[in-house]
Amino acid sequence: MTTEQQGTNQRDIEPGVHTDFHNTMSYGSYLDLERILSAQHPVSQPQHHDEMLFIIQHQTSELWLKLMLHELMEARRLLTQDEIGKALKCLARVKHIQKTLTEQWSVLATLTPREYAQFRGFLGSSSGFQSFQYRAVEFILGNKHAGMLKVHEADPKAHQLLKQLLHEPTLYDVFLAALSRKGYAIPAEVLHRDVTKAWEFQQGLIPVFKDIYESEDTLWSLYQACEDLVDVEDNFQAWRFRHMRVVQRTIGFKTGTGGSSGVGFLKRALDLTFFPELFAVRTEIGAS
């Protein structure tokens, strides 16, 4: 290859590319990068190299949780207006967010027990258990627990959001109401349940979902909505399991920084469910 053929190992800036941002919005100013990139404040003394990973892992998770909650709330709003197709678009995005969150655990898993032990003591009582956005996602999906509000009393905005979601219908509630408006026989006790309580299995919904899954007359959007909700729960459980395993490989069976039993506490979360009837109906489909 000649010198002319080799050229230079750089790309010329095209004449139309903007380079002066003294008086106009730039990429960095639009995204408020100065504030975001200066929001990492390690507390270990002396500062431990791997604490930056720990901070950024959790900060990015919170950003994805913010977007997930944004999409779930919009999906809920759309379902109340019977705009099922648009709601499914939101759920499709939620599922991709969930997969990204689960994949992120592989980055934190590069933190060895020895590395984490060198700065864990500086975290005090702070813990992911205190994530109000995670709790908000659980609330809108049906795992409500009024006692959790106490954890957030020191943060008025977080407390108000969770209190609001506690008293509002869940995504599942509004979906079932939408099915009722479509003519499906949703039991009255389901439609008028106390929405401040965690969802409990409703046997009366099994015939409804059996009909949706088996009937050739079912609107595709309703069938797809059921499957999307199943996907959301499956993804959530995958995230919970991955979380539990990363914690176990990093701290073993130590008590959590927030005071929980650690791995044991996370294992019990795997027993929680959002849409149990959508799983139970599978036993009935095709049965005589």
SEKOLTI-224812 format. One record per residue (C-alpha): residue number from 1; x, y, z. Coordinates in steps of 0.1 Angstrom, whole numbers. Each point is the difference from the previous one (the first is absolute). Layout:
% SEKOLTI-224812
+-----+-------+-------+-------+
:   k :    c1 :    c2 :    c3 :
+-----+-------+-------+-------+
: NUM :     X :     Y :     Z :
...
+-----+-------+-------+-------+
//
This chain:
% SEKOLTI-224812
+-----+-------+-------+-------+
:   k :    c1 :    c2 :    c3 :
+-----+-------+-------+-------+
:   1 :     0 :     0 :     0 :
:   2 :    14 :    34 :   -10 :
:   3 :     2 :    30 :    23 :
:   4 :   -28 :    17 :   -21 :
:   5 :   -22 :   -31 :     4 :
:   6 :     6 :    -1 :    38 :
:   7 :   -11 :    36 :     5 :
:   8 :    -3 :    13 :    36 :
:   9 :   -17 :   -19 :    28 :
:  10 :   -26 :    27 :     7 :
:  11 :   -33 :    12 :   -13 :
:  12 :    -3 :    36 :   -13 :
:  13 :   -27 :    22 :    17 :
:  14 :   -26 :     7 :   -27 :
:  15 :    -6 :    37 :    -7 :
:  16 :   -36 :    -1 :    12 :
:  17 :     8 :   -15 :    34 :
:  18 :    -7 :    25 :    29 :
:  19 :    31 :     6 :    21 :
:  20 :    -8 :    32 :    19 :
:  21 :   -24 :    -4 :    30 :
:  22 :     6 :    32 :    19 :
:  23 :   -35 :    12 :    -8 :
:  24 :   -19 :   -31 :    -9 :
:  25 :   -11 :   -33 :    16 :
:  26 :    25 :   -28 :    -2 :
:  27 :    -3 :   -38 :     6 :
:  28 :    15 :     5 :    34 :
:  29 :   -23 :    28 :    11 :
:  30 :   -31 :   -17 :   -13 :
:  31 :     8 :   -31 :    20 :
:  32 :    12 :    20 :    30 :
:  33 :    32 :   -21 :    -1 :
:  34 :    19 :    24 :    23 :
:  35 :   -23 :    -9 :    28 :
:  36 :    -4 :   -37 :    -8 :
:  37 :    37 :    -6 :    -4 :
:  38 :     9 :    18 :    32 :
:  39 :   -26 :   -19 :    20 :
:  40 :    24 :   -28 :    10 :
:  41 :    13 :     5 :    35 :
:  42 :    19 :   -29 :    15 :
:  43 :     0 :     0 :    38 :
:  44 :    28 :   -26 :     7 :
:  45 :    32 :    13 :    17 :
:  46 :    24 :    -4 :   -16 :
:  47 :   -21 :     0 :   -32 :
:  48 :    -3 :   -35 :   -14 :
:  49 :     2 :    -5 :   -37 :
:  50 :   -30 :   -23 :    -3 :
:  51 :   -24 :    22 :    18 :
:  52 :    -5 :    19 :   -32 :
:  53 :   -14 :   -31 :   -16 :
:  54 :   -24 :    -5 :    29 :
:  55 :   -13 :    35 :    -2 :
:  56 :    -4 :     2 :   -38 :
:  57 :   -17 :   -35 :     0 :
:  58 :   -27 :    12 :    23 :
:  59 :    -4 :    35 :   -15 :
:  60 :    -6 :   -14 :   -34 :
:  61 :   -24 :   -25 :    14 :
:  62 :   -20 :    28 :    15 :
:  63 :    -1 :    18 :   -33 :
:  64 :   -14 :   -31 :   -17 :
:  65 :   -25 :    -5 :    28 :
:  66 :   -11 :    36 :    -5 :
:  67 :    -7 :    -7 :   -37 :
:  68 :   -17 :   -33 :     9 :
:  69 :   -23 :    17 :    24 :
:  70 :    -7 :    27 :   -26 :
:  71 :   -10 :   -27 :   -26 :
:  72 :   -21 :   -20 :    25 :
:  73 :   -20 :    31 :    11 :
:  74 :    -6 :     9 :   -37 :
:  75 :   -11 :   -36 :    -8 :
:  76 :   -24 :     1 :    30 :
:  77 :   -14 :    34 :   -13 :
:  78 :    -5 :   -14 :   -35 :
:  79 :   -18 :   -31 :    13 :
:  80 :   -25 :    21 :    18 :
:  81 :    -8 :    16 :   -33 :
:  82 :    -1 :   -34 :   -18 :
:  83 :    30 :     8 :   -21 :
:  84 :    14 :   -35 :     3 :
:  85 :    22 :     1 :   -30 :
:  86 :    18 :    31 :    12 :
:  87 :     3 :   -14 :    35 :
:  88 :    17 :   -31 :   -14 :
:  89 :    26 :    22 :   -16 :
:  90 :     9 :    13 :    35 :
:  91 :     2 :   -35 :    13 :
:  92 :    23 :   -10 :   -29 :
:  93 :    24 :    28 :    11 :
:  94 :    -3 :   -11 :    37 :
:  95 :    11 :   -35 :   -10 :
:  96 :    31 :    13 :   -17 :
:  97 :     8 :    21 :    31 :
:  98 :    -4 :   -30 :    22 :
:  99 :    25 :   -20 :   -21 :
: 100 :    25 :    29 :     1 :
: 101 :    -3 :     1 :    38 :
: 102 :     5 :   -37 :     3 :
: 103 :    31 :     1 :   -22 :
: 104 :    15 :    27 :    22 :
: 105 :     4 :   -24 :    28 :
: 106 :    28 :   -17 :   -20 :
: 107 :    20 :    32 :     4 :
: 108 :    -4 :     2 :    37 :
: 109 :     9 :   -37 :     2 :
: 110 :    35 :     9 :   -10 :
: 111 :     3 :    15 :    36 :
: 112 :    18 :   -27 :    20 :
: 113 :    -9 :    -6 :    37 :
: 114 :    34 :    14 :    11 :
: 115 :    -5 :    32 :   -21 :
: 116 :   -35 :     6 :    13 :
: 117 :    10 :    -6 :    36 :
: 118 :    26 :    28 :    -2 :
: 119 :   -27 :    27 :    -3 :
: 120 :   -32 :   -17 :    11 :
: 121 :     3 :    12 :    35 :
: 122 :    -1 :    36 :   -12 :
: 123 :   -35 :    -4 :   -14 :
: 124 :   -16 :     2 :    35 :
: 125 :   -36 :   -11 :    -1 :
: 126 :    -6 :    10 :   -36 :
: 127 :   -15 :   -29 :   -21 :
: 128 :   -17 :    -6 :   -33 :
: 129 :   -30 :   -10 :    22 :
: 130 :    -5 :    37 :     4 :
: 131 :    -5 :     7 :   -37 :
: 132 :   -34 :    17 :    -2 :
: 133 :    -1 :    -4 :   -38 :
: 134 :     4 :   -38 :     3 :
: 135 :   -28 :     1 :    26 :
: 136 :   -21 :    21 :   -23 :
: 137 :     4 :   -25 :   -28 :
: 138 :   -11 :   -28 :    23 :
: 139 :   -30 :    20 :    12 :
: 140 :   -13 :     8 :   -35 :
: 141 :     5 :   -37 :    -9 :
: 142 :   -19 :   -12 :    31 :
: 143 :    25 :    -8 :    28 :
: 144 :   -14 :    27 :    23 :
: 145 :    11 :     2 :    37 :
: 146 :   -12 :    31 :    19 :
: 147 :    27 :    -6 :    26 :
: 148 :    27 :     8 :   -26 :
: 149 :   -10 :    37 :     1 :
: 150 :    16 :     4 :    34 :
: 151 :    34 :    -7 :   -16 :
: 152 :    -5 :    32 :   -21 :
: 153 :   -13 :    24 :    25 :
: 154 :    32 :    19 :     0 :
: 155 :    -5 :     7 :   -37 :
: 156 :   -33 :    19 :    -5 :
: 157 :    -1 :    -3 :   -38 :
: 158 :     7 :   -37 :     0 :
: 159 :   -25 :    -6 :    29 :
: 160 :   -27 :    20 :   -19 :
: 161 :     6 :   -20 :   -32 :
: 162 :    -3 :   -34 :    18 :
: 163 :   -30 :    12 :    19 :
: 164 :   -17 :    10 :   -32 :
: 165 :     8 :   -33 :   -17 :
: 166 :   -12 :   -19 :    30 :
: 167 :   -34 :    15 :    -4 :
: 168 :    -2 :    -3 :   -38 :
: 169 :   -10 :   -30 :   -21 :
: 170 :    29 :   -22 :   -12 :
: 171 :     8 :    -7 :   -36 :
: 172 :   -18 :   -34 :     4 :
: 173 :   -31 :    17 :    15 :
: 174 :    -5 :    23 :   -29 :
: 175 :     7 :   -29 :   -25 :
: 176 :   -27 :   -20 :    17 :
: 177 :   -24 :    29 :    -1 :
: 178 :     8 :     4 :   -37 :
: 179 :    -9 :   -37 :    -5 :
: 180 :   -33 :     6 :    18 :
: 181 :    -8 :    28 :   -24 :
: 182 :     7 :   -24 :   -28 :
: 183 :   -27 :   -23 :    14 :
: 184 :    20 :   -25 :    20 :
: 185 :   -15 :   -12 :    33 :
: 186 :    25 :    15 :    24 :
: 187 :   -13 :    -7 :    35 :
: 188 :   -14 :    31 :    18 :
: 189 :    22 :    -7 :    31 :
: 190 :    30 :     4 :   -23 :
: 191 :   -12 :    32 :   -17 :
: 192 :    -8 :    16 :    34 :
: 193 :    28 :   -14 :    21 :
: 194 :    20 :    21 :    25 :
: 195 :    29 :    11 :   -22 :
: 196 :    22 :     9 :    30 :
: 197 :     4 :   -37 :     6 :
: 198 :    25 :   -23 :   -17 :
: 199 :   -15 :   -20 :   -28 :
: 200 :   -13 :   -35 :    10 :
: 201 :    -8 :   -29 :   -22 :
: 202 :   -36 :     2 :   -14 :
: 203 :   -14 :   -34 :   -11 :
: 204 :   -28 :    18 :   -18 :
: 205 :    23 :    13 :   -26 :
: 206 :    12 :   -34 :   -12 :
: 207 :   -31 :    -6 :   -23 :
: 208 :     4 :    35 :   -15 :
: 209 :    37 :    -5 :    -9 :
: 210 :    -8 :   -36 :   -12 :
: 211 :   -25 :    15 :   -24 :
: 212 :    25 :    26 :   -12 :
: 213 :    26 :   -26 :    -7 :
: 214 :   -22 :   -26 :   -15 :
: 215 :   -25 :    19 :   -21 :
: 216 :     7 :     7 :   -36 :
: 217 :   -21 :    31 :     3 :
: 218 :    23 :    17 :    25 :
: 219 :    14 :    34 :   -12 :
: 220 :    37 :    -4 :    -6 :
: 221 :     7 :    31 :    21 :
: 222 :   -16 :   -17 :    31 :
: 223 :    19 :   -32 :    -5 :
: 224 :    33 :    20 :    -5 :
: 225 :    -7 :    21 :    31 :
: 226 :    -3 :   -32 :    21 :
: 227 :    33 :   -13 :   -14 :
: 228 :    17 :    33 :     5 :
: 229 :   -10 :     0 :    37 :
: 230 :    14 :   -35 :     3 :
: 231 :    33 :    13 :   -16 :
: 232 :     1 :    29 :    24 :
: 233 :    -3 :   -23 :    30 :
: 234 :    25 :   -25 :   -14 :
: 235 :    25 :    28 :    -6 :
: 236 :    -5 :    13 :    35 :
: 237 :     6 :   -34 :    15 :
: 238 :    32 :    -4 :   -21 :
: 239 :    12 :    34 :    13 :
: 240 :    -8 :   -10 :    36 :
: 241 :    18 :   -33 :    -4 :
: 242 :    31 :    16 :   -16 :
: 243 :     0 :    25 :    28 :
: 244 :    -1 :   -27 :    27 :
: 245 :    28 :   -20 :   -17 :
: 246 :    23 :    30 :    -4 :
: 247 :    -5 :     9 :    37 :
: 248 :     7 :   -36 :    10 :
: 249 :    33 :    -2 :   -20 :
: 250 :    11 :    34 :    13 :
: 251 :    -9 :    -1 :    38 :
: 252 :   -11 :   -35 :     5 :
: 253 :   -26 :    -2 :    28 :
: 254 :     9 :    32 :    18 :
: 255 :   -27 :    23 :    13 :
: 256 :   -10 :    27 :   -25 :
: 257 :    12 :    36 :     6 :
: 258 :   -36 :    11 :     4 :
: 259 :    -6 :   -26 :    28 :
: 260 :   -16 :   -28 :   -20 :
: 261 :    11 :   -36 :     1 :
: 262 :    16 :     5 :   -33 :
: 263 :    -2 :   -30 :   -24 :
: 264 :   -28 :   -16 :    20 :
: 265 :   -21 :    32 :    -3 :
: 266 :     7 :     1 :   -38 :
: 267 :   -10 :   -37 :    -4 :
: 268 :   -33 :     6 :    17 :
: 269 :    -7 :    27 :   -26 :
: 270 :     0 :   -27 :   -27 :
: 271 :   -33 :   -13 :    15 :
: 272 :   -17 :    33 :    -8 :
: 273 :   -22 :     2 :   -31 :
: 274 :   -18 :    27 :   -19 :
: 275 :   -24 :   -19 :   -23 :
: 276 :    -5 :   -35 :    14 :
: 277 :   -31 :    -8 :   -20 :
: 278 :    18 :     4 :   -33 :
: 279 :    23 :   -28 :    11 :
: 280 :   -26 :   -22 :    17 :
: 281 :   -22 :     0 :   -31 :
: 282 :    27 :   -19 :   -20 :
: 283 :    -9 :   -31 :    20 :
: 284 :   -36 :     3 :   -12 :
: 285 :     6 :     8 :   -37 :
: 286 :    -8 :   -31 :   -21 :
: 287 :   -13 :   -19 :    30 :
: 288 :   -34 :   -16 :    -4 :
+-----+-------+-------+-------+
//
